Structures are given as structure tokens and as C-alpha cells.
Amino acid sequence: MPSFLQVFRSVLFLLLLFGLGHGRAKAGGPVRLCAKTQCVMLDTACFQVLADASGQLTLAQVQQPAIAARFGIVPEQPYTMRHPGTVYWLRFRVCNQDSTQRQWVMELFDSHVTHVTWYRPGPNGQCDSVVTGAGHPYATRLYQYRDFIFPLRAIPAAGQTYYLKLRSVSRTSLRGILWNEQSLLVHLRNDATWLGVFYGILGIILLYNLCLFAFVRESTYLYYVLYVLSCALLFLTEDGLGFQFLWPNCPRFNLLANCCAPVLLLLQFALYSRRFLDTALHLPRFDAWLKGLAVGSAGLILLDVLLLKTGQSYWVYGLPYGAFYVAAAVLFRRGSRPARFYLAANMVVALSVIFLIARKLGIELLSEHPMTVYSLNIAFVLEVVVLSYALAEKIRGIKCETLHTQQELLKQLRKKQRAQELLVAQLQQNQELKDTLNTELESQVLRRTTELQQQSQTIALRNQELSEANTLLNSQARTIEQLNQELKRDLQQTQEARVLSKLVNFEDFSRIYPNRDACLRYLAELKWQRGFRCRKCGHEKSCDAREPHAQRCTRCGYLESATAYTLLHRCKFDIVKALYSVLLVHTHQGEYSSLALSQVLELRRATCHNFIQKVHAAMQMRQQSADYDKTESWTHVLLEEYQPIENDQSIPGSAEVPGSYA
């Protein structure tokens, strides 16, 4: 059964001939070799074909004039063995005009021919033969290579005639190429290199997703691993590497693998696509059609391969692939992120298939361009890479939704806990109802105790934090005394802030805050002018961290940078320009245009627009504050995102800022 990869192999040798310099014989004429020839393409123009429906003809009978006259040139391109089981005799003549007497070999591209007999004239006038093929053990091949390679003896200038006897159980293309030994070695080395890269990428993707499945235990990864394995099996059967390295002594299994690999790939593709797109959940009615279409298409392909043998079953592949593509397009319009990656990955494969089908139909579409020649391999590599990334994104989204659900469940459990405490207090105040409500209460306690077992540690931690909060209340008096001692230093900072509240140009502003260190120092003094207080444990003592002007809690090690919980947190451009932007926007009451700001600071207009919107939002929040004063300095806006988080459970060393500018 001809497949897309067989068409790919047919186009591959055209590219090799185009790059190496080649000759082409006239239709029906001999193949002429010269000193400049590196390789010669053997197609319908070179071969004379004789179909032997009986399969009983021998070489001696074929050479008789009566039967030899039946050899003819077939005009179709590419010519294929249309009748499986029929014996085809190929005859071609080679004339050697090369004085260097280089050794030549013939490569027959299609490695799926079941039986191949090569006849080569000997020095005594008789022909010796080599019998091999996909239906014979791999050891019968003269050259241990995935294609059939046959050596030519010394070719006289007058020419020599060679015969090939072919018989296959499926439709097979008749194409080949003549190589000299030096060009063949270069071809074999390049071929092995690129195939090694291709299978290496598939192996890496396979191992990566297999490890993810082992750690995450998500079944989608397992389906994807099986899909990549079916892709690798298809390529191994089509390019002959599987027969060469994996099952060289099992020709029957080789023929079976050639027939079953496309069907297995189709079924695994359907199984993985349904799982990846969640069609059973999002498109329940269409999902039943998808399953039936995939199973029906696989059955038609097997029927054609085993019984009908028309060789046209590859057109059936378009039905399930097209149906899944339509399903992905529908889900994409509904806002599904996985469908976006699915469409992008399969669009590359669809484009490569279009190129291959066009060549099979005789349509020339960039036939000599490497990207179209290697399109199918490249498309499969891009597909598995994109789908691997898409699968990771999908699992990440599922984890986020699960985390959100768990947080909502935690809130509900806390509400239930408070309700239980109120119920216990009411029972203590109403002793006369204790006997009647005792049975009901015990059943509720047992049921809810099971629900609250997972929250016991959280409750204990909350109790500890409440006790620490009481300690913090006692330390407020000491904090007030400390603030009084810092009034002098705050007075100097206030004077500097008043100077900056006036509108100055960027050059004068840069003199006051010349670099990032000066800005960070100013932010640090502004944030902790009343002393440091840990956002995790409430501790009031800190030490300098490795990051400039950052503080680390001496009790729990919580690290907080100077920009955290300010408008400048995660700012993507120069912090000096950002600080000056806040001054300009605040001075102009938020009416400063992004175009003017981009011209002053030499930044992109979109960046300035986004930052102005952020400052404007902070100003509005400030105006809604109870202690807002119209004459206050612009520095109040810097800390507008400074929202203390009670009972923060974030990891020590982090500073989460809700709504920070990215």
C-alpha cells in the first residue's frame, strides 16, 4: 500500500540528485556515465517494464526476442506496480564513458518490495543473481542498509544491460538511483545523521512525557506517549530502520508491521485527540461520531490492505483527521486554549501532507526545496514539540483550577468550623436541651470531624498566629517611641520629598536620583521610615540581605525587597524613569499623555500608557483613603499598593504583590 512516506522517499532522491549534480537518460535510451556524474536518477525514462502475470518467466525466457519485444516504456510519472502479486521485470542499459573506472551501485528506493531479484552480467557472459526483499531475512541484502543496494561490475563503454525482477503484495513505486561509491558514502553518512537527529528528538520527547506521567500520574501523558510510539513505529516501518535494527530475522512481522503501523497511528491519534480536547465533555454528541469515524476508517484501511488491495486507502486518513480538526476549531471558537495548540500543531502536518499528495498527483510545488522534501519529518517533530508544550499547559491549568477549588473548599470548612463553635456555645447555655440534642450533635460531630481532620494543622497554626498577634499588640507602644526618635530623619526626607513634589525636568531629577541604587535607597527609607515589620510572622527586627536595600526577618527569614508592595515592583524599564513617571503623572493629576511621556523618557508608547494607567489607578485609590490630603506629596502614591497581608502563608523569601505591574 503506497503511503505518504513512500512519496516522501521518492522526492528525497530528487533533492539529492539536484544537490550533487546528476544525469538523466532519454526515454528508452541507455544511462550514460561520465567523469562529472556523481549519481543518475533511474525513473520511468530509464526503465523498460514487462508485467508477468503468471510469474513463471525466467531470465533466459525474458531475454528471448519474442518476449524481449514486449518490454515497453511506461509514460506515467511515477510508475507503480498497480497489480499486487504480479511479477514485474525491469530492464535498463548503462554505458560507461568515465575513464576513471569508478565503481557504481544501484539503490532501489522502495524498501517495501516483497521479493527483489537482481541480475548482473558476469565476465563469462552468464548472469549471477541476488535474491532479497522485504519478505526475506535482512541478512540476504548485500549492503546492510535500509534500502536495496546492488553493485554493478565494471561497465564497458559499449554498455551493459541489467535486469530486476520485482514482486510485491502491495502497490509499489519503481524508482532508483545510480551512485558511485564516494557519493554513496556521503549520502549514507548524511542520511544516518539526519535520521539520528530525527529519532533522537522523538526519543527525548518520549522520555520527557514518560517521566512526567511517572511523577504526575496524569493519563493524558500516557496517551501521548503511546501516540509518539505509534509515530515512531510508522517511521521505522516506512524508512526500513525497524527491519534493519529491530526485527531483521522476522520478514513476516515486517510485512505485518508495514500494514498495521498506519492503522495503529490512526487509532492512537484518535484516542489522544479525544483525551486532549476533552470532546466527551465539551462536545458529547460529536464525540460519538468521532469514535465511530476513527474505528470505521481503521476498518476500511485494514480491509483494503488485506483483501481489496486497491492501494487507495490512504485517502481514508483524511476523514478522521479532518473531523478532529473541525472539533478543535469549534472548541477554539469557544475559547479553549488546548484547541489553539492542537490546531497549530496539526496545521503543520496538514501542510506537509498537501505537499506530498501534490507530488503523488504530479503537481510540482517547490519540489527541490529542502523544507518541502523533509516536510513530513519536520512536521511530526514540530507537532510532538508543540503538543508536549500544550499538554504541559493544559495540566498546569487543571492544577490551578484544582488549587482554586481546594481554596474554596477551605473557606467553606472554616465557615462550618465557626458554625460548630457557635453550636457548642449554645449547647452550654441551654443545659435543659442537652439530652434531646445530644444524639444529633454526636452524629454531626462525627461527620464533620472527618471533614476537619485535614484542617487540624491549619487550625493549630492559626492559633499560634493569634498568640503572636497579641504579642505584636504589646509591642506597639515601643514602636511609637521608636517613631518619635526617627522624626528628625523623617523631617529631612520630607523636605526632600517637598522639593521633588515640584515639577522638575528629567535632568534635574536624575541629579537627585542618579541611578538604581539611589532609587532603591529612597524607596527603602520611605517604606521602613516607621520601622520594619515582617509580613509573615509580625517580627519587628531585621537585617540587611544580599539584595541591595532589602530586609530579612531575623526570626523566620522572610525576605522583602525595596520595590515590593510599591508601584515599582516588577517594573520592566529603568527604575529612575519609572520614579520620574510617577512624579509627572501625579503633578499633572493623571492627565499626562503617554505620547509626551514616551518622548521625555524615550520609551515605547505602549509601555508608558500601561504605566500611566497603573499610576492613575493608584491615585484613585489614594483619593478614596480617609487620610487623603489634596496638598500631600506624590510619594504617597508610591506605597498605594502596600497592603499588609494578615496571617500570610507565603514561602519565606518571597514577596507576593497583588496587582503588581509586569
QUIGIUR-V992595 format. One record per residue. N is the residue number from 1. RES is the residue in one small letter. PHI is phi as a letter, one per 40 degrees, with the letter a starting at -180 (none if undefined). OMEGA is omega as a letter, one per 30 degrees, with the letter a starting at -180 (* if undefined). Layout:
# QUIGIUR-V992595
n=N res=RES phi=PHI omega=OMEGA
n=N res=RES phi=PHI omega=OMEGA
This chain:
# QUIGIUR-V992595
n=1 res=m phi=none omega=l
n=2 res=p phi=c omega=l
n=3 res=s phi=b omega=l
n=4 res=f phi=c omega=a
n=5 res=l phi=c omega=l
n=6 res=q phi=c omega=l
n=7 res=v phi=c omega=l
n=8 res=f phi=d omega=l
n=9 res=r phi=c omega=l
n=10 res=s phi=c omega=a
n=11 res=v phi=c omega=a
n=12 res=l phi=d omega=a
n=13 res=f phi=c omega=l
n=14 res=l phi=c omega=l
n=15 res=l phi=c omega=a
n=16 res=l phi=c omega=l
n=17 res=l phi=c omega=a
n=18 res=f phi=c omega=a
n=19 res=g phi=c omega=a
n=20 res=l phi=c omega=a
n=21 res=g phi=g omega=a
n=22 res=h phi=a omega=l
n=23 res=g phi=b omega=l
n=24 res=r phi=a omega=a
n=25 res=a phi=c omega=l
n=26 res=k phi=c omega=l
n=27 res=a phi=c omega=l
n=28 res=g phi=g omega=a
n=29 res=g phi=c omega=l
n=30 res=p phi=c omega=l
n=31 res=v phi=c omega=a
n=32 res=r phi=b omega=l
n=33 res=l phi=b omega=l
n=34 res=c phi=b omega=a
n=35 res=a phi=c omega=a
n=36 res=k phi=c omega=a
n=37 res=t phi=c omega=l
n=38 res=q phi=c omega=l
n=39 res=c phi=a omega=a
n=40 res=v phi=b omega=l
n=41 res=m phi=c omega=l
n=42 res=l phi=b omega=l
n=43 res=d phi=b omega=a
n=44 res=t phi=c omega=a
n=45 res=a phi=c omega=a
n=46 res=c phi=c omega=a
n=47 res=f phi=c omega=l
n=48 res=q phi=b omega=a
n=49 res=v phi=b omega=l
n=50 res=l phi=b omega=l
n=51 res=a phi=c omega=l
n=52 res=d phi=b omega=a
n=53 res=a phi=c omega=a
n=54 res=s phi=c omega=a
n=55 res=g phi=g omega=a
n=56 res=q phi=b omega=a
n=57 res=l phi=c omega=l
n=58 res=t phi=b omega=l
n=59 res=l phi=c omega=l
n=60 res=a phi=c omega=l
n=61 res=q phi=c omega=a
n=62 res=v phi=c omega=a
n=63 res=q phi=c omega=l
n=64 res=q phi=c omega=a
n=65 res=p phi=d omega=a
n=66 res=a phi=c omega=a
n=67 res=i phi=c omega=l
n=68 res=a phi=c omega=l
n=69 res=a phi=c omega=l
n=70 res=r phi=c omega=l
n=71 res=f phi=c omega=a
n=72 res=g phi=a omega=l
n=73 res=i phi=c omega=a
n=74 res=v phi=c omega=a
n=75 res=p phi=c omega=a
n=76 res=e phi=c omega=l
n=77 res=q phi=b omega=f
n=78 res=p phi=c omega=l
n=79 res=y phi=c omega=a
n=80 res=t phi=b omega=l
n=81 res=m phi=c omega=a
n=82 res=r phi=c omega=a
n=83 res=h phi=b omega=l
n=84 res=p phi=d omega=a
n=85 res=g phi=g omega=l
n=86 res=t phi=c omega=l
n=87 res=v phi=c omega=l
n=88 res=y phi=b omega=l
n=89 res=w phi=b omega=l
n=90 res=l phi=b omega=l
n=91 res=r phi=b omega=l
n=92 res=f phi=a omega=a
n=93 res=r phi=b omega=a
n=94 res=v phi=b omega=l
n=95 res=c phi=b omega=a
n=96 res=n phi=b omega=l
n=97 res=q phi=b omega=a
n=98 res=d phi=c omega=a
n=99 res=s phi=c omega=a
n=100 res=t phi=c omega=l
n=101 res=q phi=f omega=l
n=102 res=r phi=c omega=l
n=103 res=q phi=c omega=a
n=104 res=w phi=b omega=l
n=105 res=v phi=b omega=l
n=106 res=m phi=b omega=l
n=107 res=e phi=b omega=l
n=108 res=l phi=c omega=a
n=109 res=f phi=c omega=a
n=110 res=d phi=c omega=a
n=111 res=s phi=c omega=a
n=112 res=h phi=c omega=l
n=113 res=v phi=c omega=a
n=114 res=t phi=c omega=a
n=115 res=h phi=b omega=l
n=116 res=v phi=b omega=l
n=117 res=t phi=b omega=a
n=118 res=w phi=b omega=l
n=119 res=y phi=b omega=a
n=120 res=r phi=b omega=a
n=121 res=p phi=c omega=l
n=122 res=g phi=c omega=a
n=123 res=p phi=c omega=a
n=124 res=n phi=c omega=l
n=125 res=g phi=g omega=l
n=126 res=q phi=c omega=a
n=127 res=c phi=b omega=l
n=128 res=d phi=c omega=a
n=129 res=s phi=b omega=l
n=130 res=v phi=b omega=a
n=131 res=v phi=b omega=l
n=132 res=t phi=a omega=l
n=133 res=g phi=h omega=a
n=134 res=a phi=c omega=l
n=135 res=g phi=c omega=l
n=136 res=h phi=b omega=l
n=137 res=p phi=d omega=a
n=138 res=y phi=c omega=a
n=139 res=a phi=c omega=l
n=140 res=t phi=c omega=a
n=141 res=r phi=c omega=l
n=142 res=l phi=c omega=l
n=143 res=y phi=b omega=a
n=144 res=q phi=c omega=a
n=145 res=y phi=a omega=a
n=146 res=r phi=c omega=l
n=147 res=d phi=c omega=l
n=148 res=f phi=c omega=l
n=149 res=i phi=b omega=a
n=150 res=f phi=b omega=a
n=151 res=p phi=c omega=l
n=152 res=l phi=b omega=l
n=153 res=r phi=c omega=l
n=154 res=a phi=d omega=a
n=155 res=i phi=c omega=l
n=156 res=p phi=c omega=l
n=157 res=a phi=c omega=a
n=158 res=a phi=c omega=l
n=159 res=g phi=h omega=a
n=160 res=q phi=a omega=a
n=161 res=t phi=b omega=a
n=162 res=y phi=b omega=a
n=163 res=y phi=b omega=l
n=164 res=l phi=b omega=l
n=165 res=k phi=b omega=a
n=166 res=l phi=b omega=l
n=167 res=r phi=a omega=a
n=168 res=s phi=b omega=l
n=169 res=v phi=c omega=a
n=170 res=s phi=a omega=l
n=171 res=r phi=c omega=a
n=172 res=t phi=b omega=l
n=173 res=s phi=c omega=a
n=174 res=l phi=b omega=l
n=175 res=r phi=b omega=l
n=176 res=g phi=a omega=a
n=177 res=i phi=a omega=l
n=178 res=l phi=c omega=l
n=179 res=w phi=b omega=l
n=180 res=n phi=c omega=a
n=181 res=e phi=c omega=a
n=182 res=q phi=c omega=l
n=183 res=s phi=c omega=l
n=184 res=l phi=c omega=l
n=185 res=l phi=c omega=l
n=186 res=v phi=c omega=l
n=187 res=h phi=c omega=a
n=188 res=l phi=c omega=l
n=189 res=r phi=c omega=l
n=190 res=n phi=c omega=a
n=191 res=d phi=c omega=l
n=192 res=a phi=c omega=a
n=193 res=t phi=c omega=a
n=194 res=w phi=c omega=l
n=195 res=l phi=c omega=l
n=196 res=g phi=c omega=l
n=197 res=v phi=c omega=a
n=198 res=f phi=c omega=a
n=199 res=y phi=c omega=l
n=200 res=g phi=c omega=l
n=201 res=i phi=c omega=l
n=202 res=l phi=c omega=l
n=203 res=g phi=c omega=l
n=204 res=i phi=c omega=l
n=205 res=i phi=c omega=l
n=206 res=l phi=c omega=a
n=207 res=l phi=c omega=a
n=208 res=y phi=c omega=a
n=209 res=n phi=c omega=l
n=210 res=l phi=c omega=l
n=211 res=c phi=c omega=l
n=212 res=l phi=c omega=l
n=213 res=f phi=c omega=a
n=214 res=a phi=c omega=a
n=215 res=f phi=c omega=a
n=216 res=v phi=c omega=a
n=217 res=r phi=g omega=l
n=218 res=e phi=c omega=a
n=219 res=s phi=c omega=l
n=220 res=t phi=c omega=l
n=221 res=y phi=c omega=l
n=222 res=l phi=c omega=l
n=223 res=y phi=c omega=l
n=224 res=y phi=c omega=l
n=225 res=v phi=c omega=l
n=226 res=l phi=c omega=l
n=227 res=y phi=c omega=l
n=228 res=v phi=c omega=l
n=229 res=l phi=c omega=l
n=230 res=s phi=c omega=l
n=231 res=c phi=c omega=l
n=232 res=a phi=c omega=l
n=233 res=l phi=c omega=l
n=234 res=l phi=c omega=a
n=235 res=f phi=c omega=l
n=236 res=l phi=c omega=l
n=237 res=t phi=c omega=a
n=238 res=e phi=c omega=a
n=239 res=d phi=c omega=l
n=240 res=g phi=g omega=a
n=241 res=l phi=c omega=l
n=242 res=g phi=c omega=l
n=243 res=f phi=c omega=a
n=244 res=q phi=c omega=a
n=245 res=f phi=b omega=a
n=246 res=l phi=b omega=a
n=247 res=w phi=b omega=a
n=248 res=p phi=c omega=a
n=249 res=n phi=b omega=a
n=250 res=c phi=b omega=a
n=251 res=p phi=c omega=l
n=252 res=r phi=c omega=l
n=253 res=f phi=c omega=l
n=254 res=n phi=c omega=l
n=255 res=l phi=c omega=l
n=256 res=l phi=c omega=l
n=257 res=a phi=c omega=l
n=258 res=n phi=c omega=a
n=259 res=c phi=c omega=a
n=260 res=c phi=c omega=a
n=261 res=a phi=d omega=l
n=262 res=p phi=c omega=l
n=263 res=v phi=c omega=l
n=264 res=l phi=c omega=l
n=265 res=l phi=c omega=l
n=266 res=l phi=c omega=a
n=267 res=l phi=c omega=l
n=268 res=q phi=c omega=l
n=269 res=f phi=c omega=l
n=270 res=a phi=c omega=a
n=271 res=l phi=c omega=a
n=272 res=y phi=c omega=a
n=273 res=s phi=c omega=l
n=274 res=r phi=c omega=a
n=275 res=r phi=c omega=a
n=276 res=f phi=c omega=a
n=277 res=l phi=c omega=a
n=278 res=d phi=f omega=a
n=279 res=t phi=c omega=l
n=280 res=a phi=c omega=l
n=281 res=l phi=c omega=a
n=282 res=h phi=c omega=l
n=283 res=l phi=b omega=a
n=284 res=p phi=c omega=a
n=285 res=r phi=c omega=a
n=286 res=f phi=c omega=a
n=287 res=d phi=c omega=l
n=288 res=a phi=c omega=l
n=289 res=w phi=c omega=l
n=290 res=l phi=c omega=l
n=291 res=k phi=c omega=l
n=292 res=g phi=c omega=a
n=293 res=l phi=c omega=l
n=294 res=a phi=c omega=a
n=295 res=v phi=c omega=l
n=296 res=g phi=c omega=l
n=297 res=s phi=c omega=l
n=298 res=a phi=c omega=l
n=299 res=g phi=c omega=l
n=300 res=l phi=c omega=a
n=301 res=i phi=c omega=l
n=302 res=l phi=c omega=l
n=303 res=l phi=c omega=l
n=304 res=d phi=c omega=a
n=305 res=v phi=c omega=a
n=306 res=l phi=c omega=a
n=307 res=l phi=b omega=a
n=308 res=l phi=c omega=l
n=309 res=k phi=f omega=l
n=310 res=t phi=c omega=a
n=311 res=g phi=g omega=a
n=312 res=q phi=b omega=a
n=313 res=s phi=c omega=a
n=314 res=y phi=c omega=l
n=315 res=w phi=c omega=a
n=316 res=v phi=c omega=a
n=317 res=y phi=d omega=a
n=318 res=g phi=c omega=a
n=319 res=l phi=c omega=a
n=320 res=p phi=c omega=l
n=321 res=y phi=c omega=l
n=322 res=g phi=c omega=a
n=323 res=a phi=c omega=l
n=324 res=f phi=c omega=l
n=325 res=y phi=c omega=l
n=326 res=v phi=c omega=l
n=327 res=a phi=c omega=l
n=328 res=a phi=c omega=l
n=329 res=a phi=c omega=l
n=330 res=v phi=c omega=l
n=331 res=l phi=c omega=l
n=332 res=f phi=c omega=l
n=333 res=r phi=c omega=l
n=334 res=r phi=c omega=l
n=335 res=g phi=g omega=a
n=336 res=s phi=c omega=l
n=337 res=r phi=c omega=l
n=338 res=p phi=d omega=l
n=339 res=a phi=c omega=l
n=340 res=r phi=c omega=l
n=341 res=f phi=c omega=a
n=342 res=y phi=c omega=l
n=343 res=l phi=c omega=a
n=344 res=a phi=c omega=a
n=345 res=a phi=c omega=a
n=346 res=n phi=c omega=l
n=347 res=m phi=c omega=l
n=348 res=v phi=c omega=l
n=349 res=v phi=c omega=l
n=350 res=a phi=c omega=l
n=351 res=l phi=c omega=l
n=352 res=s phi=c omega=l
n=353 res=v phi=c omega=l
n=354 res=i phi=c omega=l
n=355 res=f phi=c omega=a
n=356 res=l phi=c omega=l
n=357 res=i phi=c omega=l
n=358 res=a phi=c omega=l
n=359 res=r phi=c omega=l
n=360 res=k phi=c omega=l
n=361 res=l phi=c omega=l
n=362 res=g phi=g omega=l
n=363 res=i phi=c omega=a
n=364 res=e phi=c omega=l
n=365 res=l phi=b omega=l
n=366 res=l phi=f omega=a
n=367 res=s phi=c omega=a
n=368 res=e phi=b omega=a
n=369 res=h phi=c omega=a
n=370 res=p phi=d omega=a
n=371 res=m phi=c omega=l
n=372 res=t phi=c omega=l
n=373 res=v phi=c omega=a
n=374 res=y phi=c omega=a
n=375 res=s phi=c omega=a
n=376 res=l phi=c omega=l
n=377 res=n phi=c omega=l
n=378 res=i phi=c omega=a
n=379 res=a phi=c omega=l
n=380 res=f phi=c omega=l
n=381 res=v phi=c omega=l
n=382 res=l phi=c omega=a
n=383 res=e phi=c omega=a
n=384 res=v phi=c omega=l
n=385 res=v phi=c omega=a
n=386 res=v phi=c omega=a
n=387 res=l phi=c omega=l
n=388 res=s phi=c omega=l
n=389 res=y phi=c omega=a
n=390 res=a phi=c omega=l
n=391 res=l phi=c omega=l
n=392 res=a phi=c omega=l
n=393 res=e phi=c omega=a
n=394 res=k phi=c omega=l
n=395 res=i phi=c omega=l
n=396 res=r phi=c omega=l
n=397 res=g phi=c omega=l
n=398 res=i phi=c omega=l
n=399 res=k phi=c omega=l
n=400 res=c phi=c omega=l
n=401 res=e phi=c omega=l
n=402 res=t phi=c omega=l
n=403 res=l phi=c omega=l
n=404 res=h phi=c omega=l
n=405 res=t phi=c omega=l
n=406 res=q phi=c omega=l
n=407 res=q phi=c omega=l
n=408 res=e phi=c omega=l
n=409 res=l phi=c omega=l
n=410 res=l phi=c omega=l
n=411 res=k phi=c omega=l
n=412 res=q phi=c omega=l
n=413 res=l phi=c omega=l
n=414 res=r phi=c omega=l
n=415 res=k phi=c omega=l
n=416 res=k phi=c omega=l
n=417 res=q phi=c omega=l
n=418 res=r phi=c omega=l
n=419 res=a phi=c omega=l
n=420 res=q phi=c omega=l
n=421 res=e phi=c omega=l
n=422 res=l phi=c omega=l
n=423 res=l phi=c omega=l
n=424 res=v phi=c omega=l
n=425 res=a phi=c omega=l
n=426 res=q phi=c omega=l
n=427 res=l phi=c omega=l
n=428 res=q phi=c omega=a
n=429 res=q phi=c omega=a
n=430 res=n phi=b omega=a
n=431 res=q phi=c omega=a
n=432 res=e phi=c omega=a
n=433 res=l phi=c omega=a
n=434 res=k phi=c omega=a
n=435 res=d phi=c omega=a
n=436 res=t phi=c omega=a
n=437 res=l phi=c omega=a
n=438 res=n phi=c omega=a
n=439 res=t phi=c omega=l
n=440 res=e phi=c omega=a
n=441 res=l phi=c omega=a
n=442 res=e phi=c omega=l
n=443 res=s phi=c omega=l
n=444 res=q phi=c omega=a
n=445 res=v phi=c omega=l
n=446 res=l phi=c omega=a
n=447 res=r phi=c omega=a
n=448 res=r phi=c omega=l
n=449 res=t phi=c omega=l
n=450 res=t phi=c omega=a
n=451 res=e phi=c omega=a
n=452 res=l phi=c omega=a
n=453 res=q phi=c omega=a
n=454 res=q phi=c omega=a
n=455 res=q phi=b omega=a
n=456 res=s phi=c omega=l
n=457 res=q phi=c omega=l
n=458 res=t phi=c omega=l
n=459 res=i phi=c omega=l
n=460 res=a phi=c omega=l
n=461 res=l phi=c omega=l
n=462 res=r phi=c omega=l
n=463 res=n phi=c omega=l
n=464 res=q phi=c omega=l
n=465 res=e phi=c omega=l
n=466 res=l phi=c omega=l
n=467 res=s phi=c omega=l
n=468 res=e phi=c omega=l
n=469 res=a phi=c omega=l
n=470 res=n phi=c omega=l
n=471 res=t phi=c omega=l
n=472 res=l phi=c omega=l
n=473 res=l phi=c omega=l
n=474 res=n phi=c omega=a
n=475 res=s phi=c omega=a
n=476 res=q phi=c omega=l
n=477 res=a phi=c omega=l
n=478 res=r phi=c omega=l
n=479 res=t phi=c omega=a
n=480 res=i phi=c omega=l
n=481 res=e phi=c omega=l
n=482 res=q phi=c omega=l
n=483 res=l phi=c omega=l
n=484 res=n phi=c omega=l
n=485 res=q phi=c omega=a
n=486 res=e phi=c omega=a
n=487 res=l phi=c omega=l
n=488 res=k phi=c omega=l
n=489 res=r phi=c omega=l
n=490 res=d phi=c omega=l
n=491 res=l phi=c omega=l
n=492 res=q phi=c omega=l
n=493 res=q phi=c omega=l
n=494 res=t phi=c omega=l
n=495 res=q phi=c omega=l
n=496 res=e phi=c omega=l
n=497 res=a phi=c omega=l
n=498 res=r phi=c omega=l
n=499 res=v phi=c omega=a
n=500 res=l phi=c omega=l
n=501 res=s phi=c omega=l
n=502 res=k phi=c omega=a
n=503 res=l phi=c omega=l
n=504 res=v phi=b omega=l
n=505 res=n phi=c omega=a
n=506 res=f phi=c omega=a
n=507 res=e phi=c omega=l
n=508 res=d phi=c omega=l
n=509 res=f phi=c omega=a
n=510 res=s phi=c omega=l
n=511 res=r phi=c omega=a
n=512 res=i phi=c omega=l
n=513 res=y phi=b omega=a
n=514 res=p phi=c omega=a
n=515 res=n phi=a omega=a
n=516 res=r phi=c omega=a
n=517 res=d phi=c omega=l
n=518 res=a phi=c omega=l
n=519 res=c phi=c omega=l
n=520 res=l phi=c omega=l
n=521 res=r phi=c omega=a
n=522 res=y phi=c omega=l
n=523 res=l phi=c omega=a
n=524 res=a phi=c omega=l
n=525 res=e phi=c omega=l
n=526 res=l phi=c omega=a
n=527 res=k phi=c omega=a
n=528 res=w phi=b omega=a
n=529 res=q phi=c omega=l
n=530 res=r phi=b omega=l
n=531 res=g phi=h omega=a
n=532 res=f phi=c omega=l
n=533 res=r phi=a omega=a
n=534 res=c phi=c omega=a
n=535 res=r phi=c omega=a
n=536 res=k phi=c omega=a
n=537 res=c phi=b omega=l
n=538 res=g phi=g omega=l
n=539 res=h phi=c omega=a
n=540 res=e phi=b omega=l
n=541 res=k phi=b omega=a
n=542 res=s phi=a omega=l
n=543 res=c phi=b omega=a
n=544 res=d phi=c omega=l
n=545 res=a phi=b omega=l
n=546 res=r phi=c omega=l
n=547 res=e phi=c omega=a
n=548 res=p phi=d omega=l
n=549 res=h phi=g omega=l
n=550 res=a phi=c omega=a
n=551 res=q phi=b omega=l
n=552 res=r phi=b omega=l
n=553 res=c phi=c omega=a
n=554 res=t phi=c omega=a
n=555 res=r phi=c omega=a
n=556 res=c phi=b omega=l
n=557 res=g phi=g omega=l
n=558 res=y phi=c omega=a
n=559 res=l phi=b omega=l
n=560 res=e phi=b omega=a
n=561 res=s phi=c omega=a
n=562 res=a phi=c omega=a
n=563 res=t phi=c omega=a
n=564 res=a phi=c omega=a
n=565 res=y phi=g omega=l
n=566 res=t phi=b omega=l
n=567 res=l phi=c omega=a
n=568 res=l phi=c omega=l
n=569 res=h phi=c omega=l
n=570 res=r phi=f omega=l
n=571 res=c phi=c omega=a
n=572 res=k phi=c omega=l
n=573 res=f phi=b omega=a
n=574 res=d phi=d omega=a
n=575 res=i phi=c omega=l
n=576 res=v phi=c omega=l
n=577 res=k phi=c omega=l
n=578 res=a phi=c omega=l
n=579 res=l phi=c omega=l
n=580 res=y phi=c omega=l
n=581 res=s phi=c omega=l
n=582 res=v phi=c omega=l
n=583 res=l phi=c omega=a
n=584 res=l phi=c omega=a
n=585 res=v phi=c omega=l
n=586 res=h phi=c omega=a
n=587 res=t phi=c omega=a
n=588 res=h phi=c omega=l
n=589 res=q phi=f omega=l
n=590 res=g phi=g omega=a
n=591 res=e phi=c omega=a
n=592 res=y phi=c omega=a
n=593 res=s phi=c omega=l
n=594 res=s phi=c omega=l
n=595 res=l phi=c omega=l
n=596 res=a phi=c omega=l
n=597 res=l phi=c omega=l
n=598 res=s phi=c omega=l
n=599 res=q phi=c omega=a
n=600 res=v phi=c omega=a
n=601 res=l phi=c omega=a
n=602 res=e phi=f omega=l
n=603 res=l phi=b omega=l
n=604 res=r phi=c omega=a
n=605 res=r phi=c omega=l
n=606 res=a phi=c omega=l
n=607 res=t phi=c omega=l
n=608 res=c phi=c omega=a
n=609 res=h phi=c omega=a
n=610 res=n phi=c omega=a
n=611 res=f phi=c omega=l
n=612 res=i phi=c omega=l
n=613 res=q phi=c omega=l
n=614 res=k phi=c omega=l
n=615 res=v phi=c omega=a
n=616 res=h phi=c omega=l
n=617 res=a phi=c omega=l
n=618 res=a phi=c omega=l
n=619 res=m phi=c omega=l
n=620 res=q phi=c omega=l
n=621 res=m phi=c omega=a
n=622 res=r phi=c omega=a
n=623 res=q phi=c omega=l
n=624 res=q phi=c omega=a
n=625 res=s phi=c omega=a
n=626 res=a phi=c omega=a
n=627 res=d phi=c omega=a
n=628 res=y phi=c omega=l
n=629 res=d phi=b omega=a
n=630 res=k phi=c omega=a
n=631 res=t phi=c omega=a
n=632 res=e phi=c omega=a
n=633 res=s phi=c omega=l
n=634 res=w phi=c omega=a
n=635 res=t phi=c omega=l
n=636 res=h phi=c omega=a
n=637 res=v phi=c omega=a
n=638 res=l phi=d omega=a
n=639 res=l phi=c omega=a
n=640 res=e phi=c omega=l
n=641 res=e phi=c omega=a
n=642 res=y phi=c omega=a
n=643 res=q phi=b omega=l
n=644 res=p phi=d omega=a
n=645 res=i phi=b omega=l
n=646 res=e phi=c omega=l
n=647 res=n phi=f omega=a
n=648 res=d phi=c omega=a
n=649 res=q phi=b omega=a
n=650 res=s phi=c omega=a
n=651 res=i phi=c omega=l
n=652 res=p phi=d omega=a
n=653 res=g phi=g omega=a
n=654 res=s phi=b omega=l
n=655 res=a phi=b omega=a
n=656 res=e phi=c omega=a
n=657 res=v phi=b omega=l
n=658 res=p phi=c omega=l
n=659 res=g phi=g omega=a
n=660 res=s phi=c omega=a
n=661 res=y phi=c omega=a
n=662 res=a phi=b omega=*
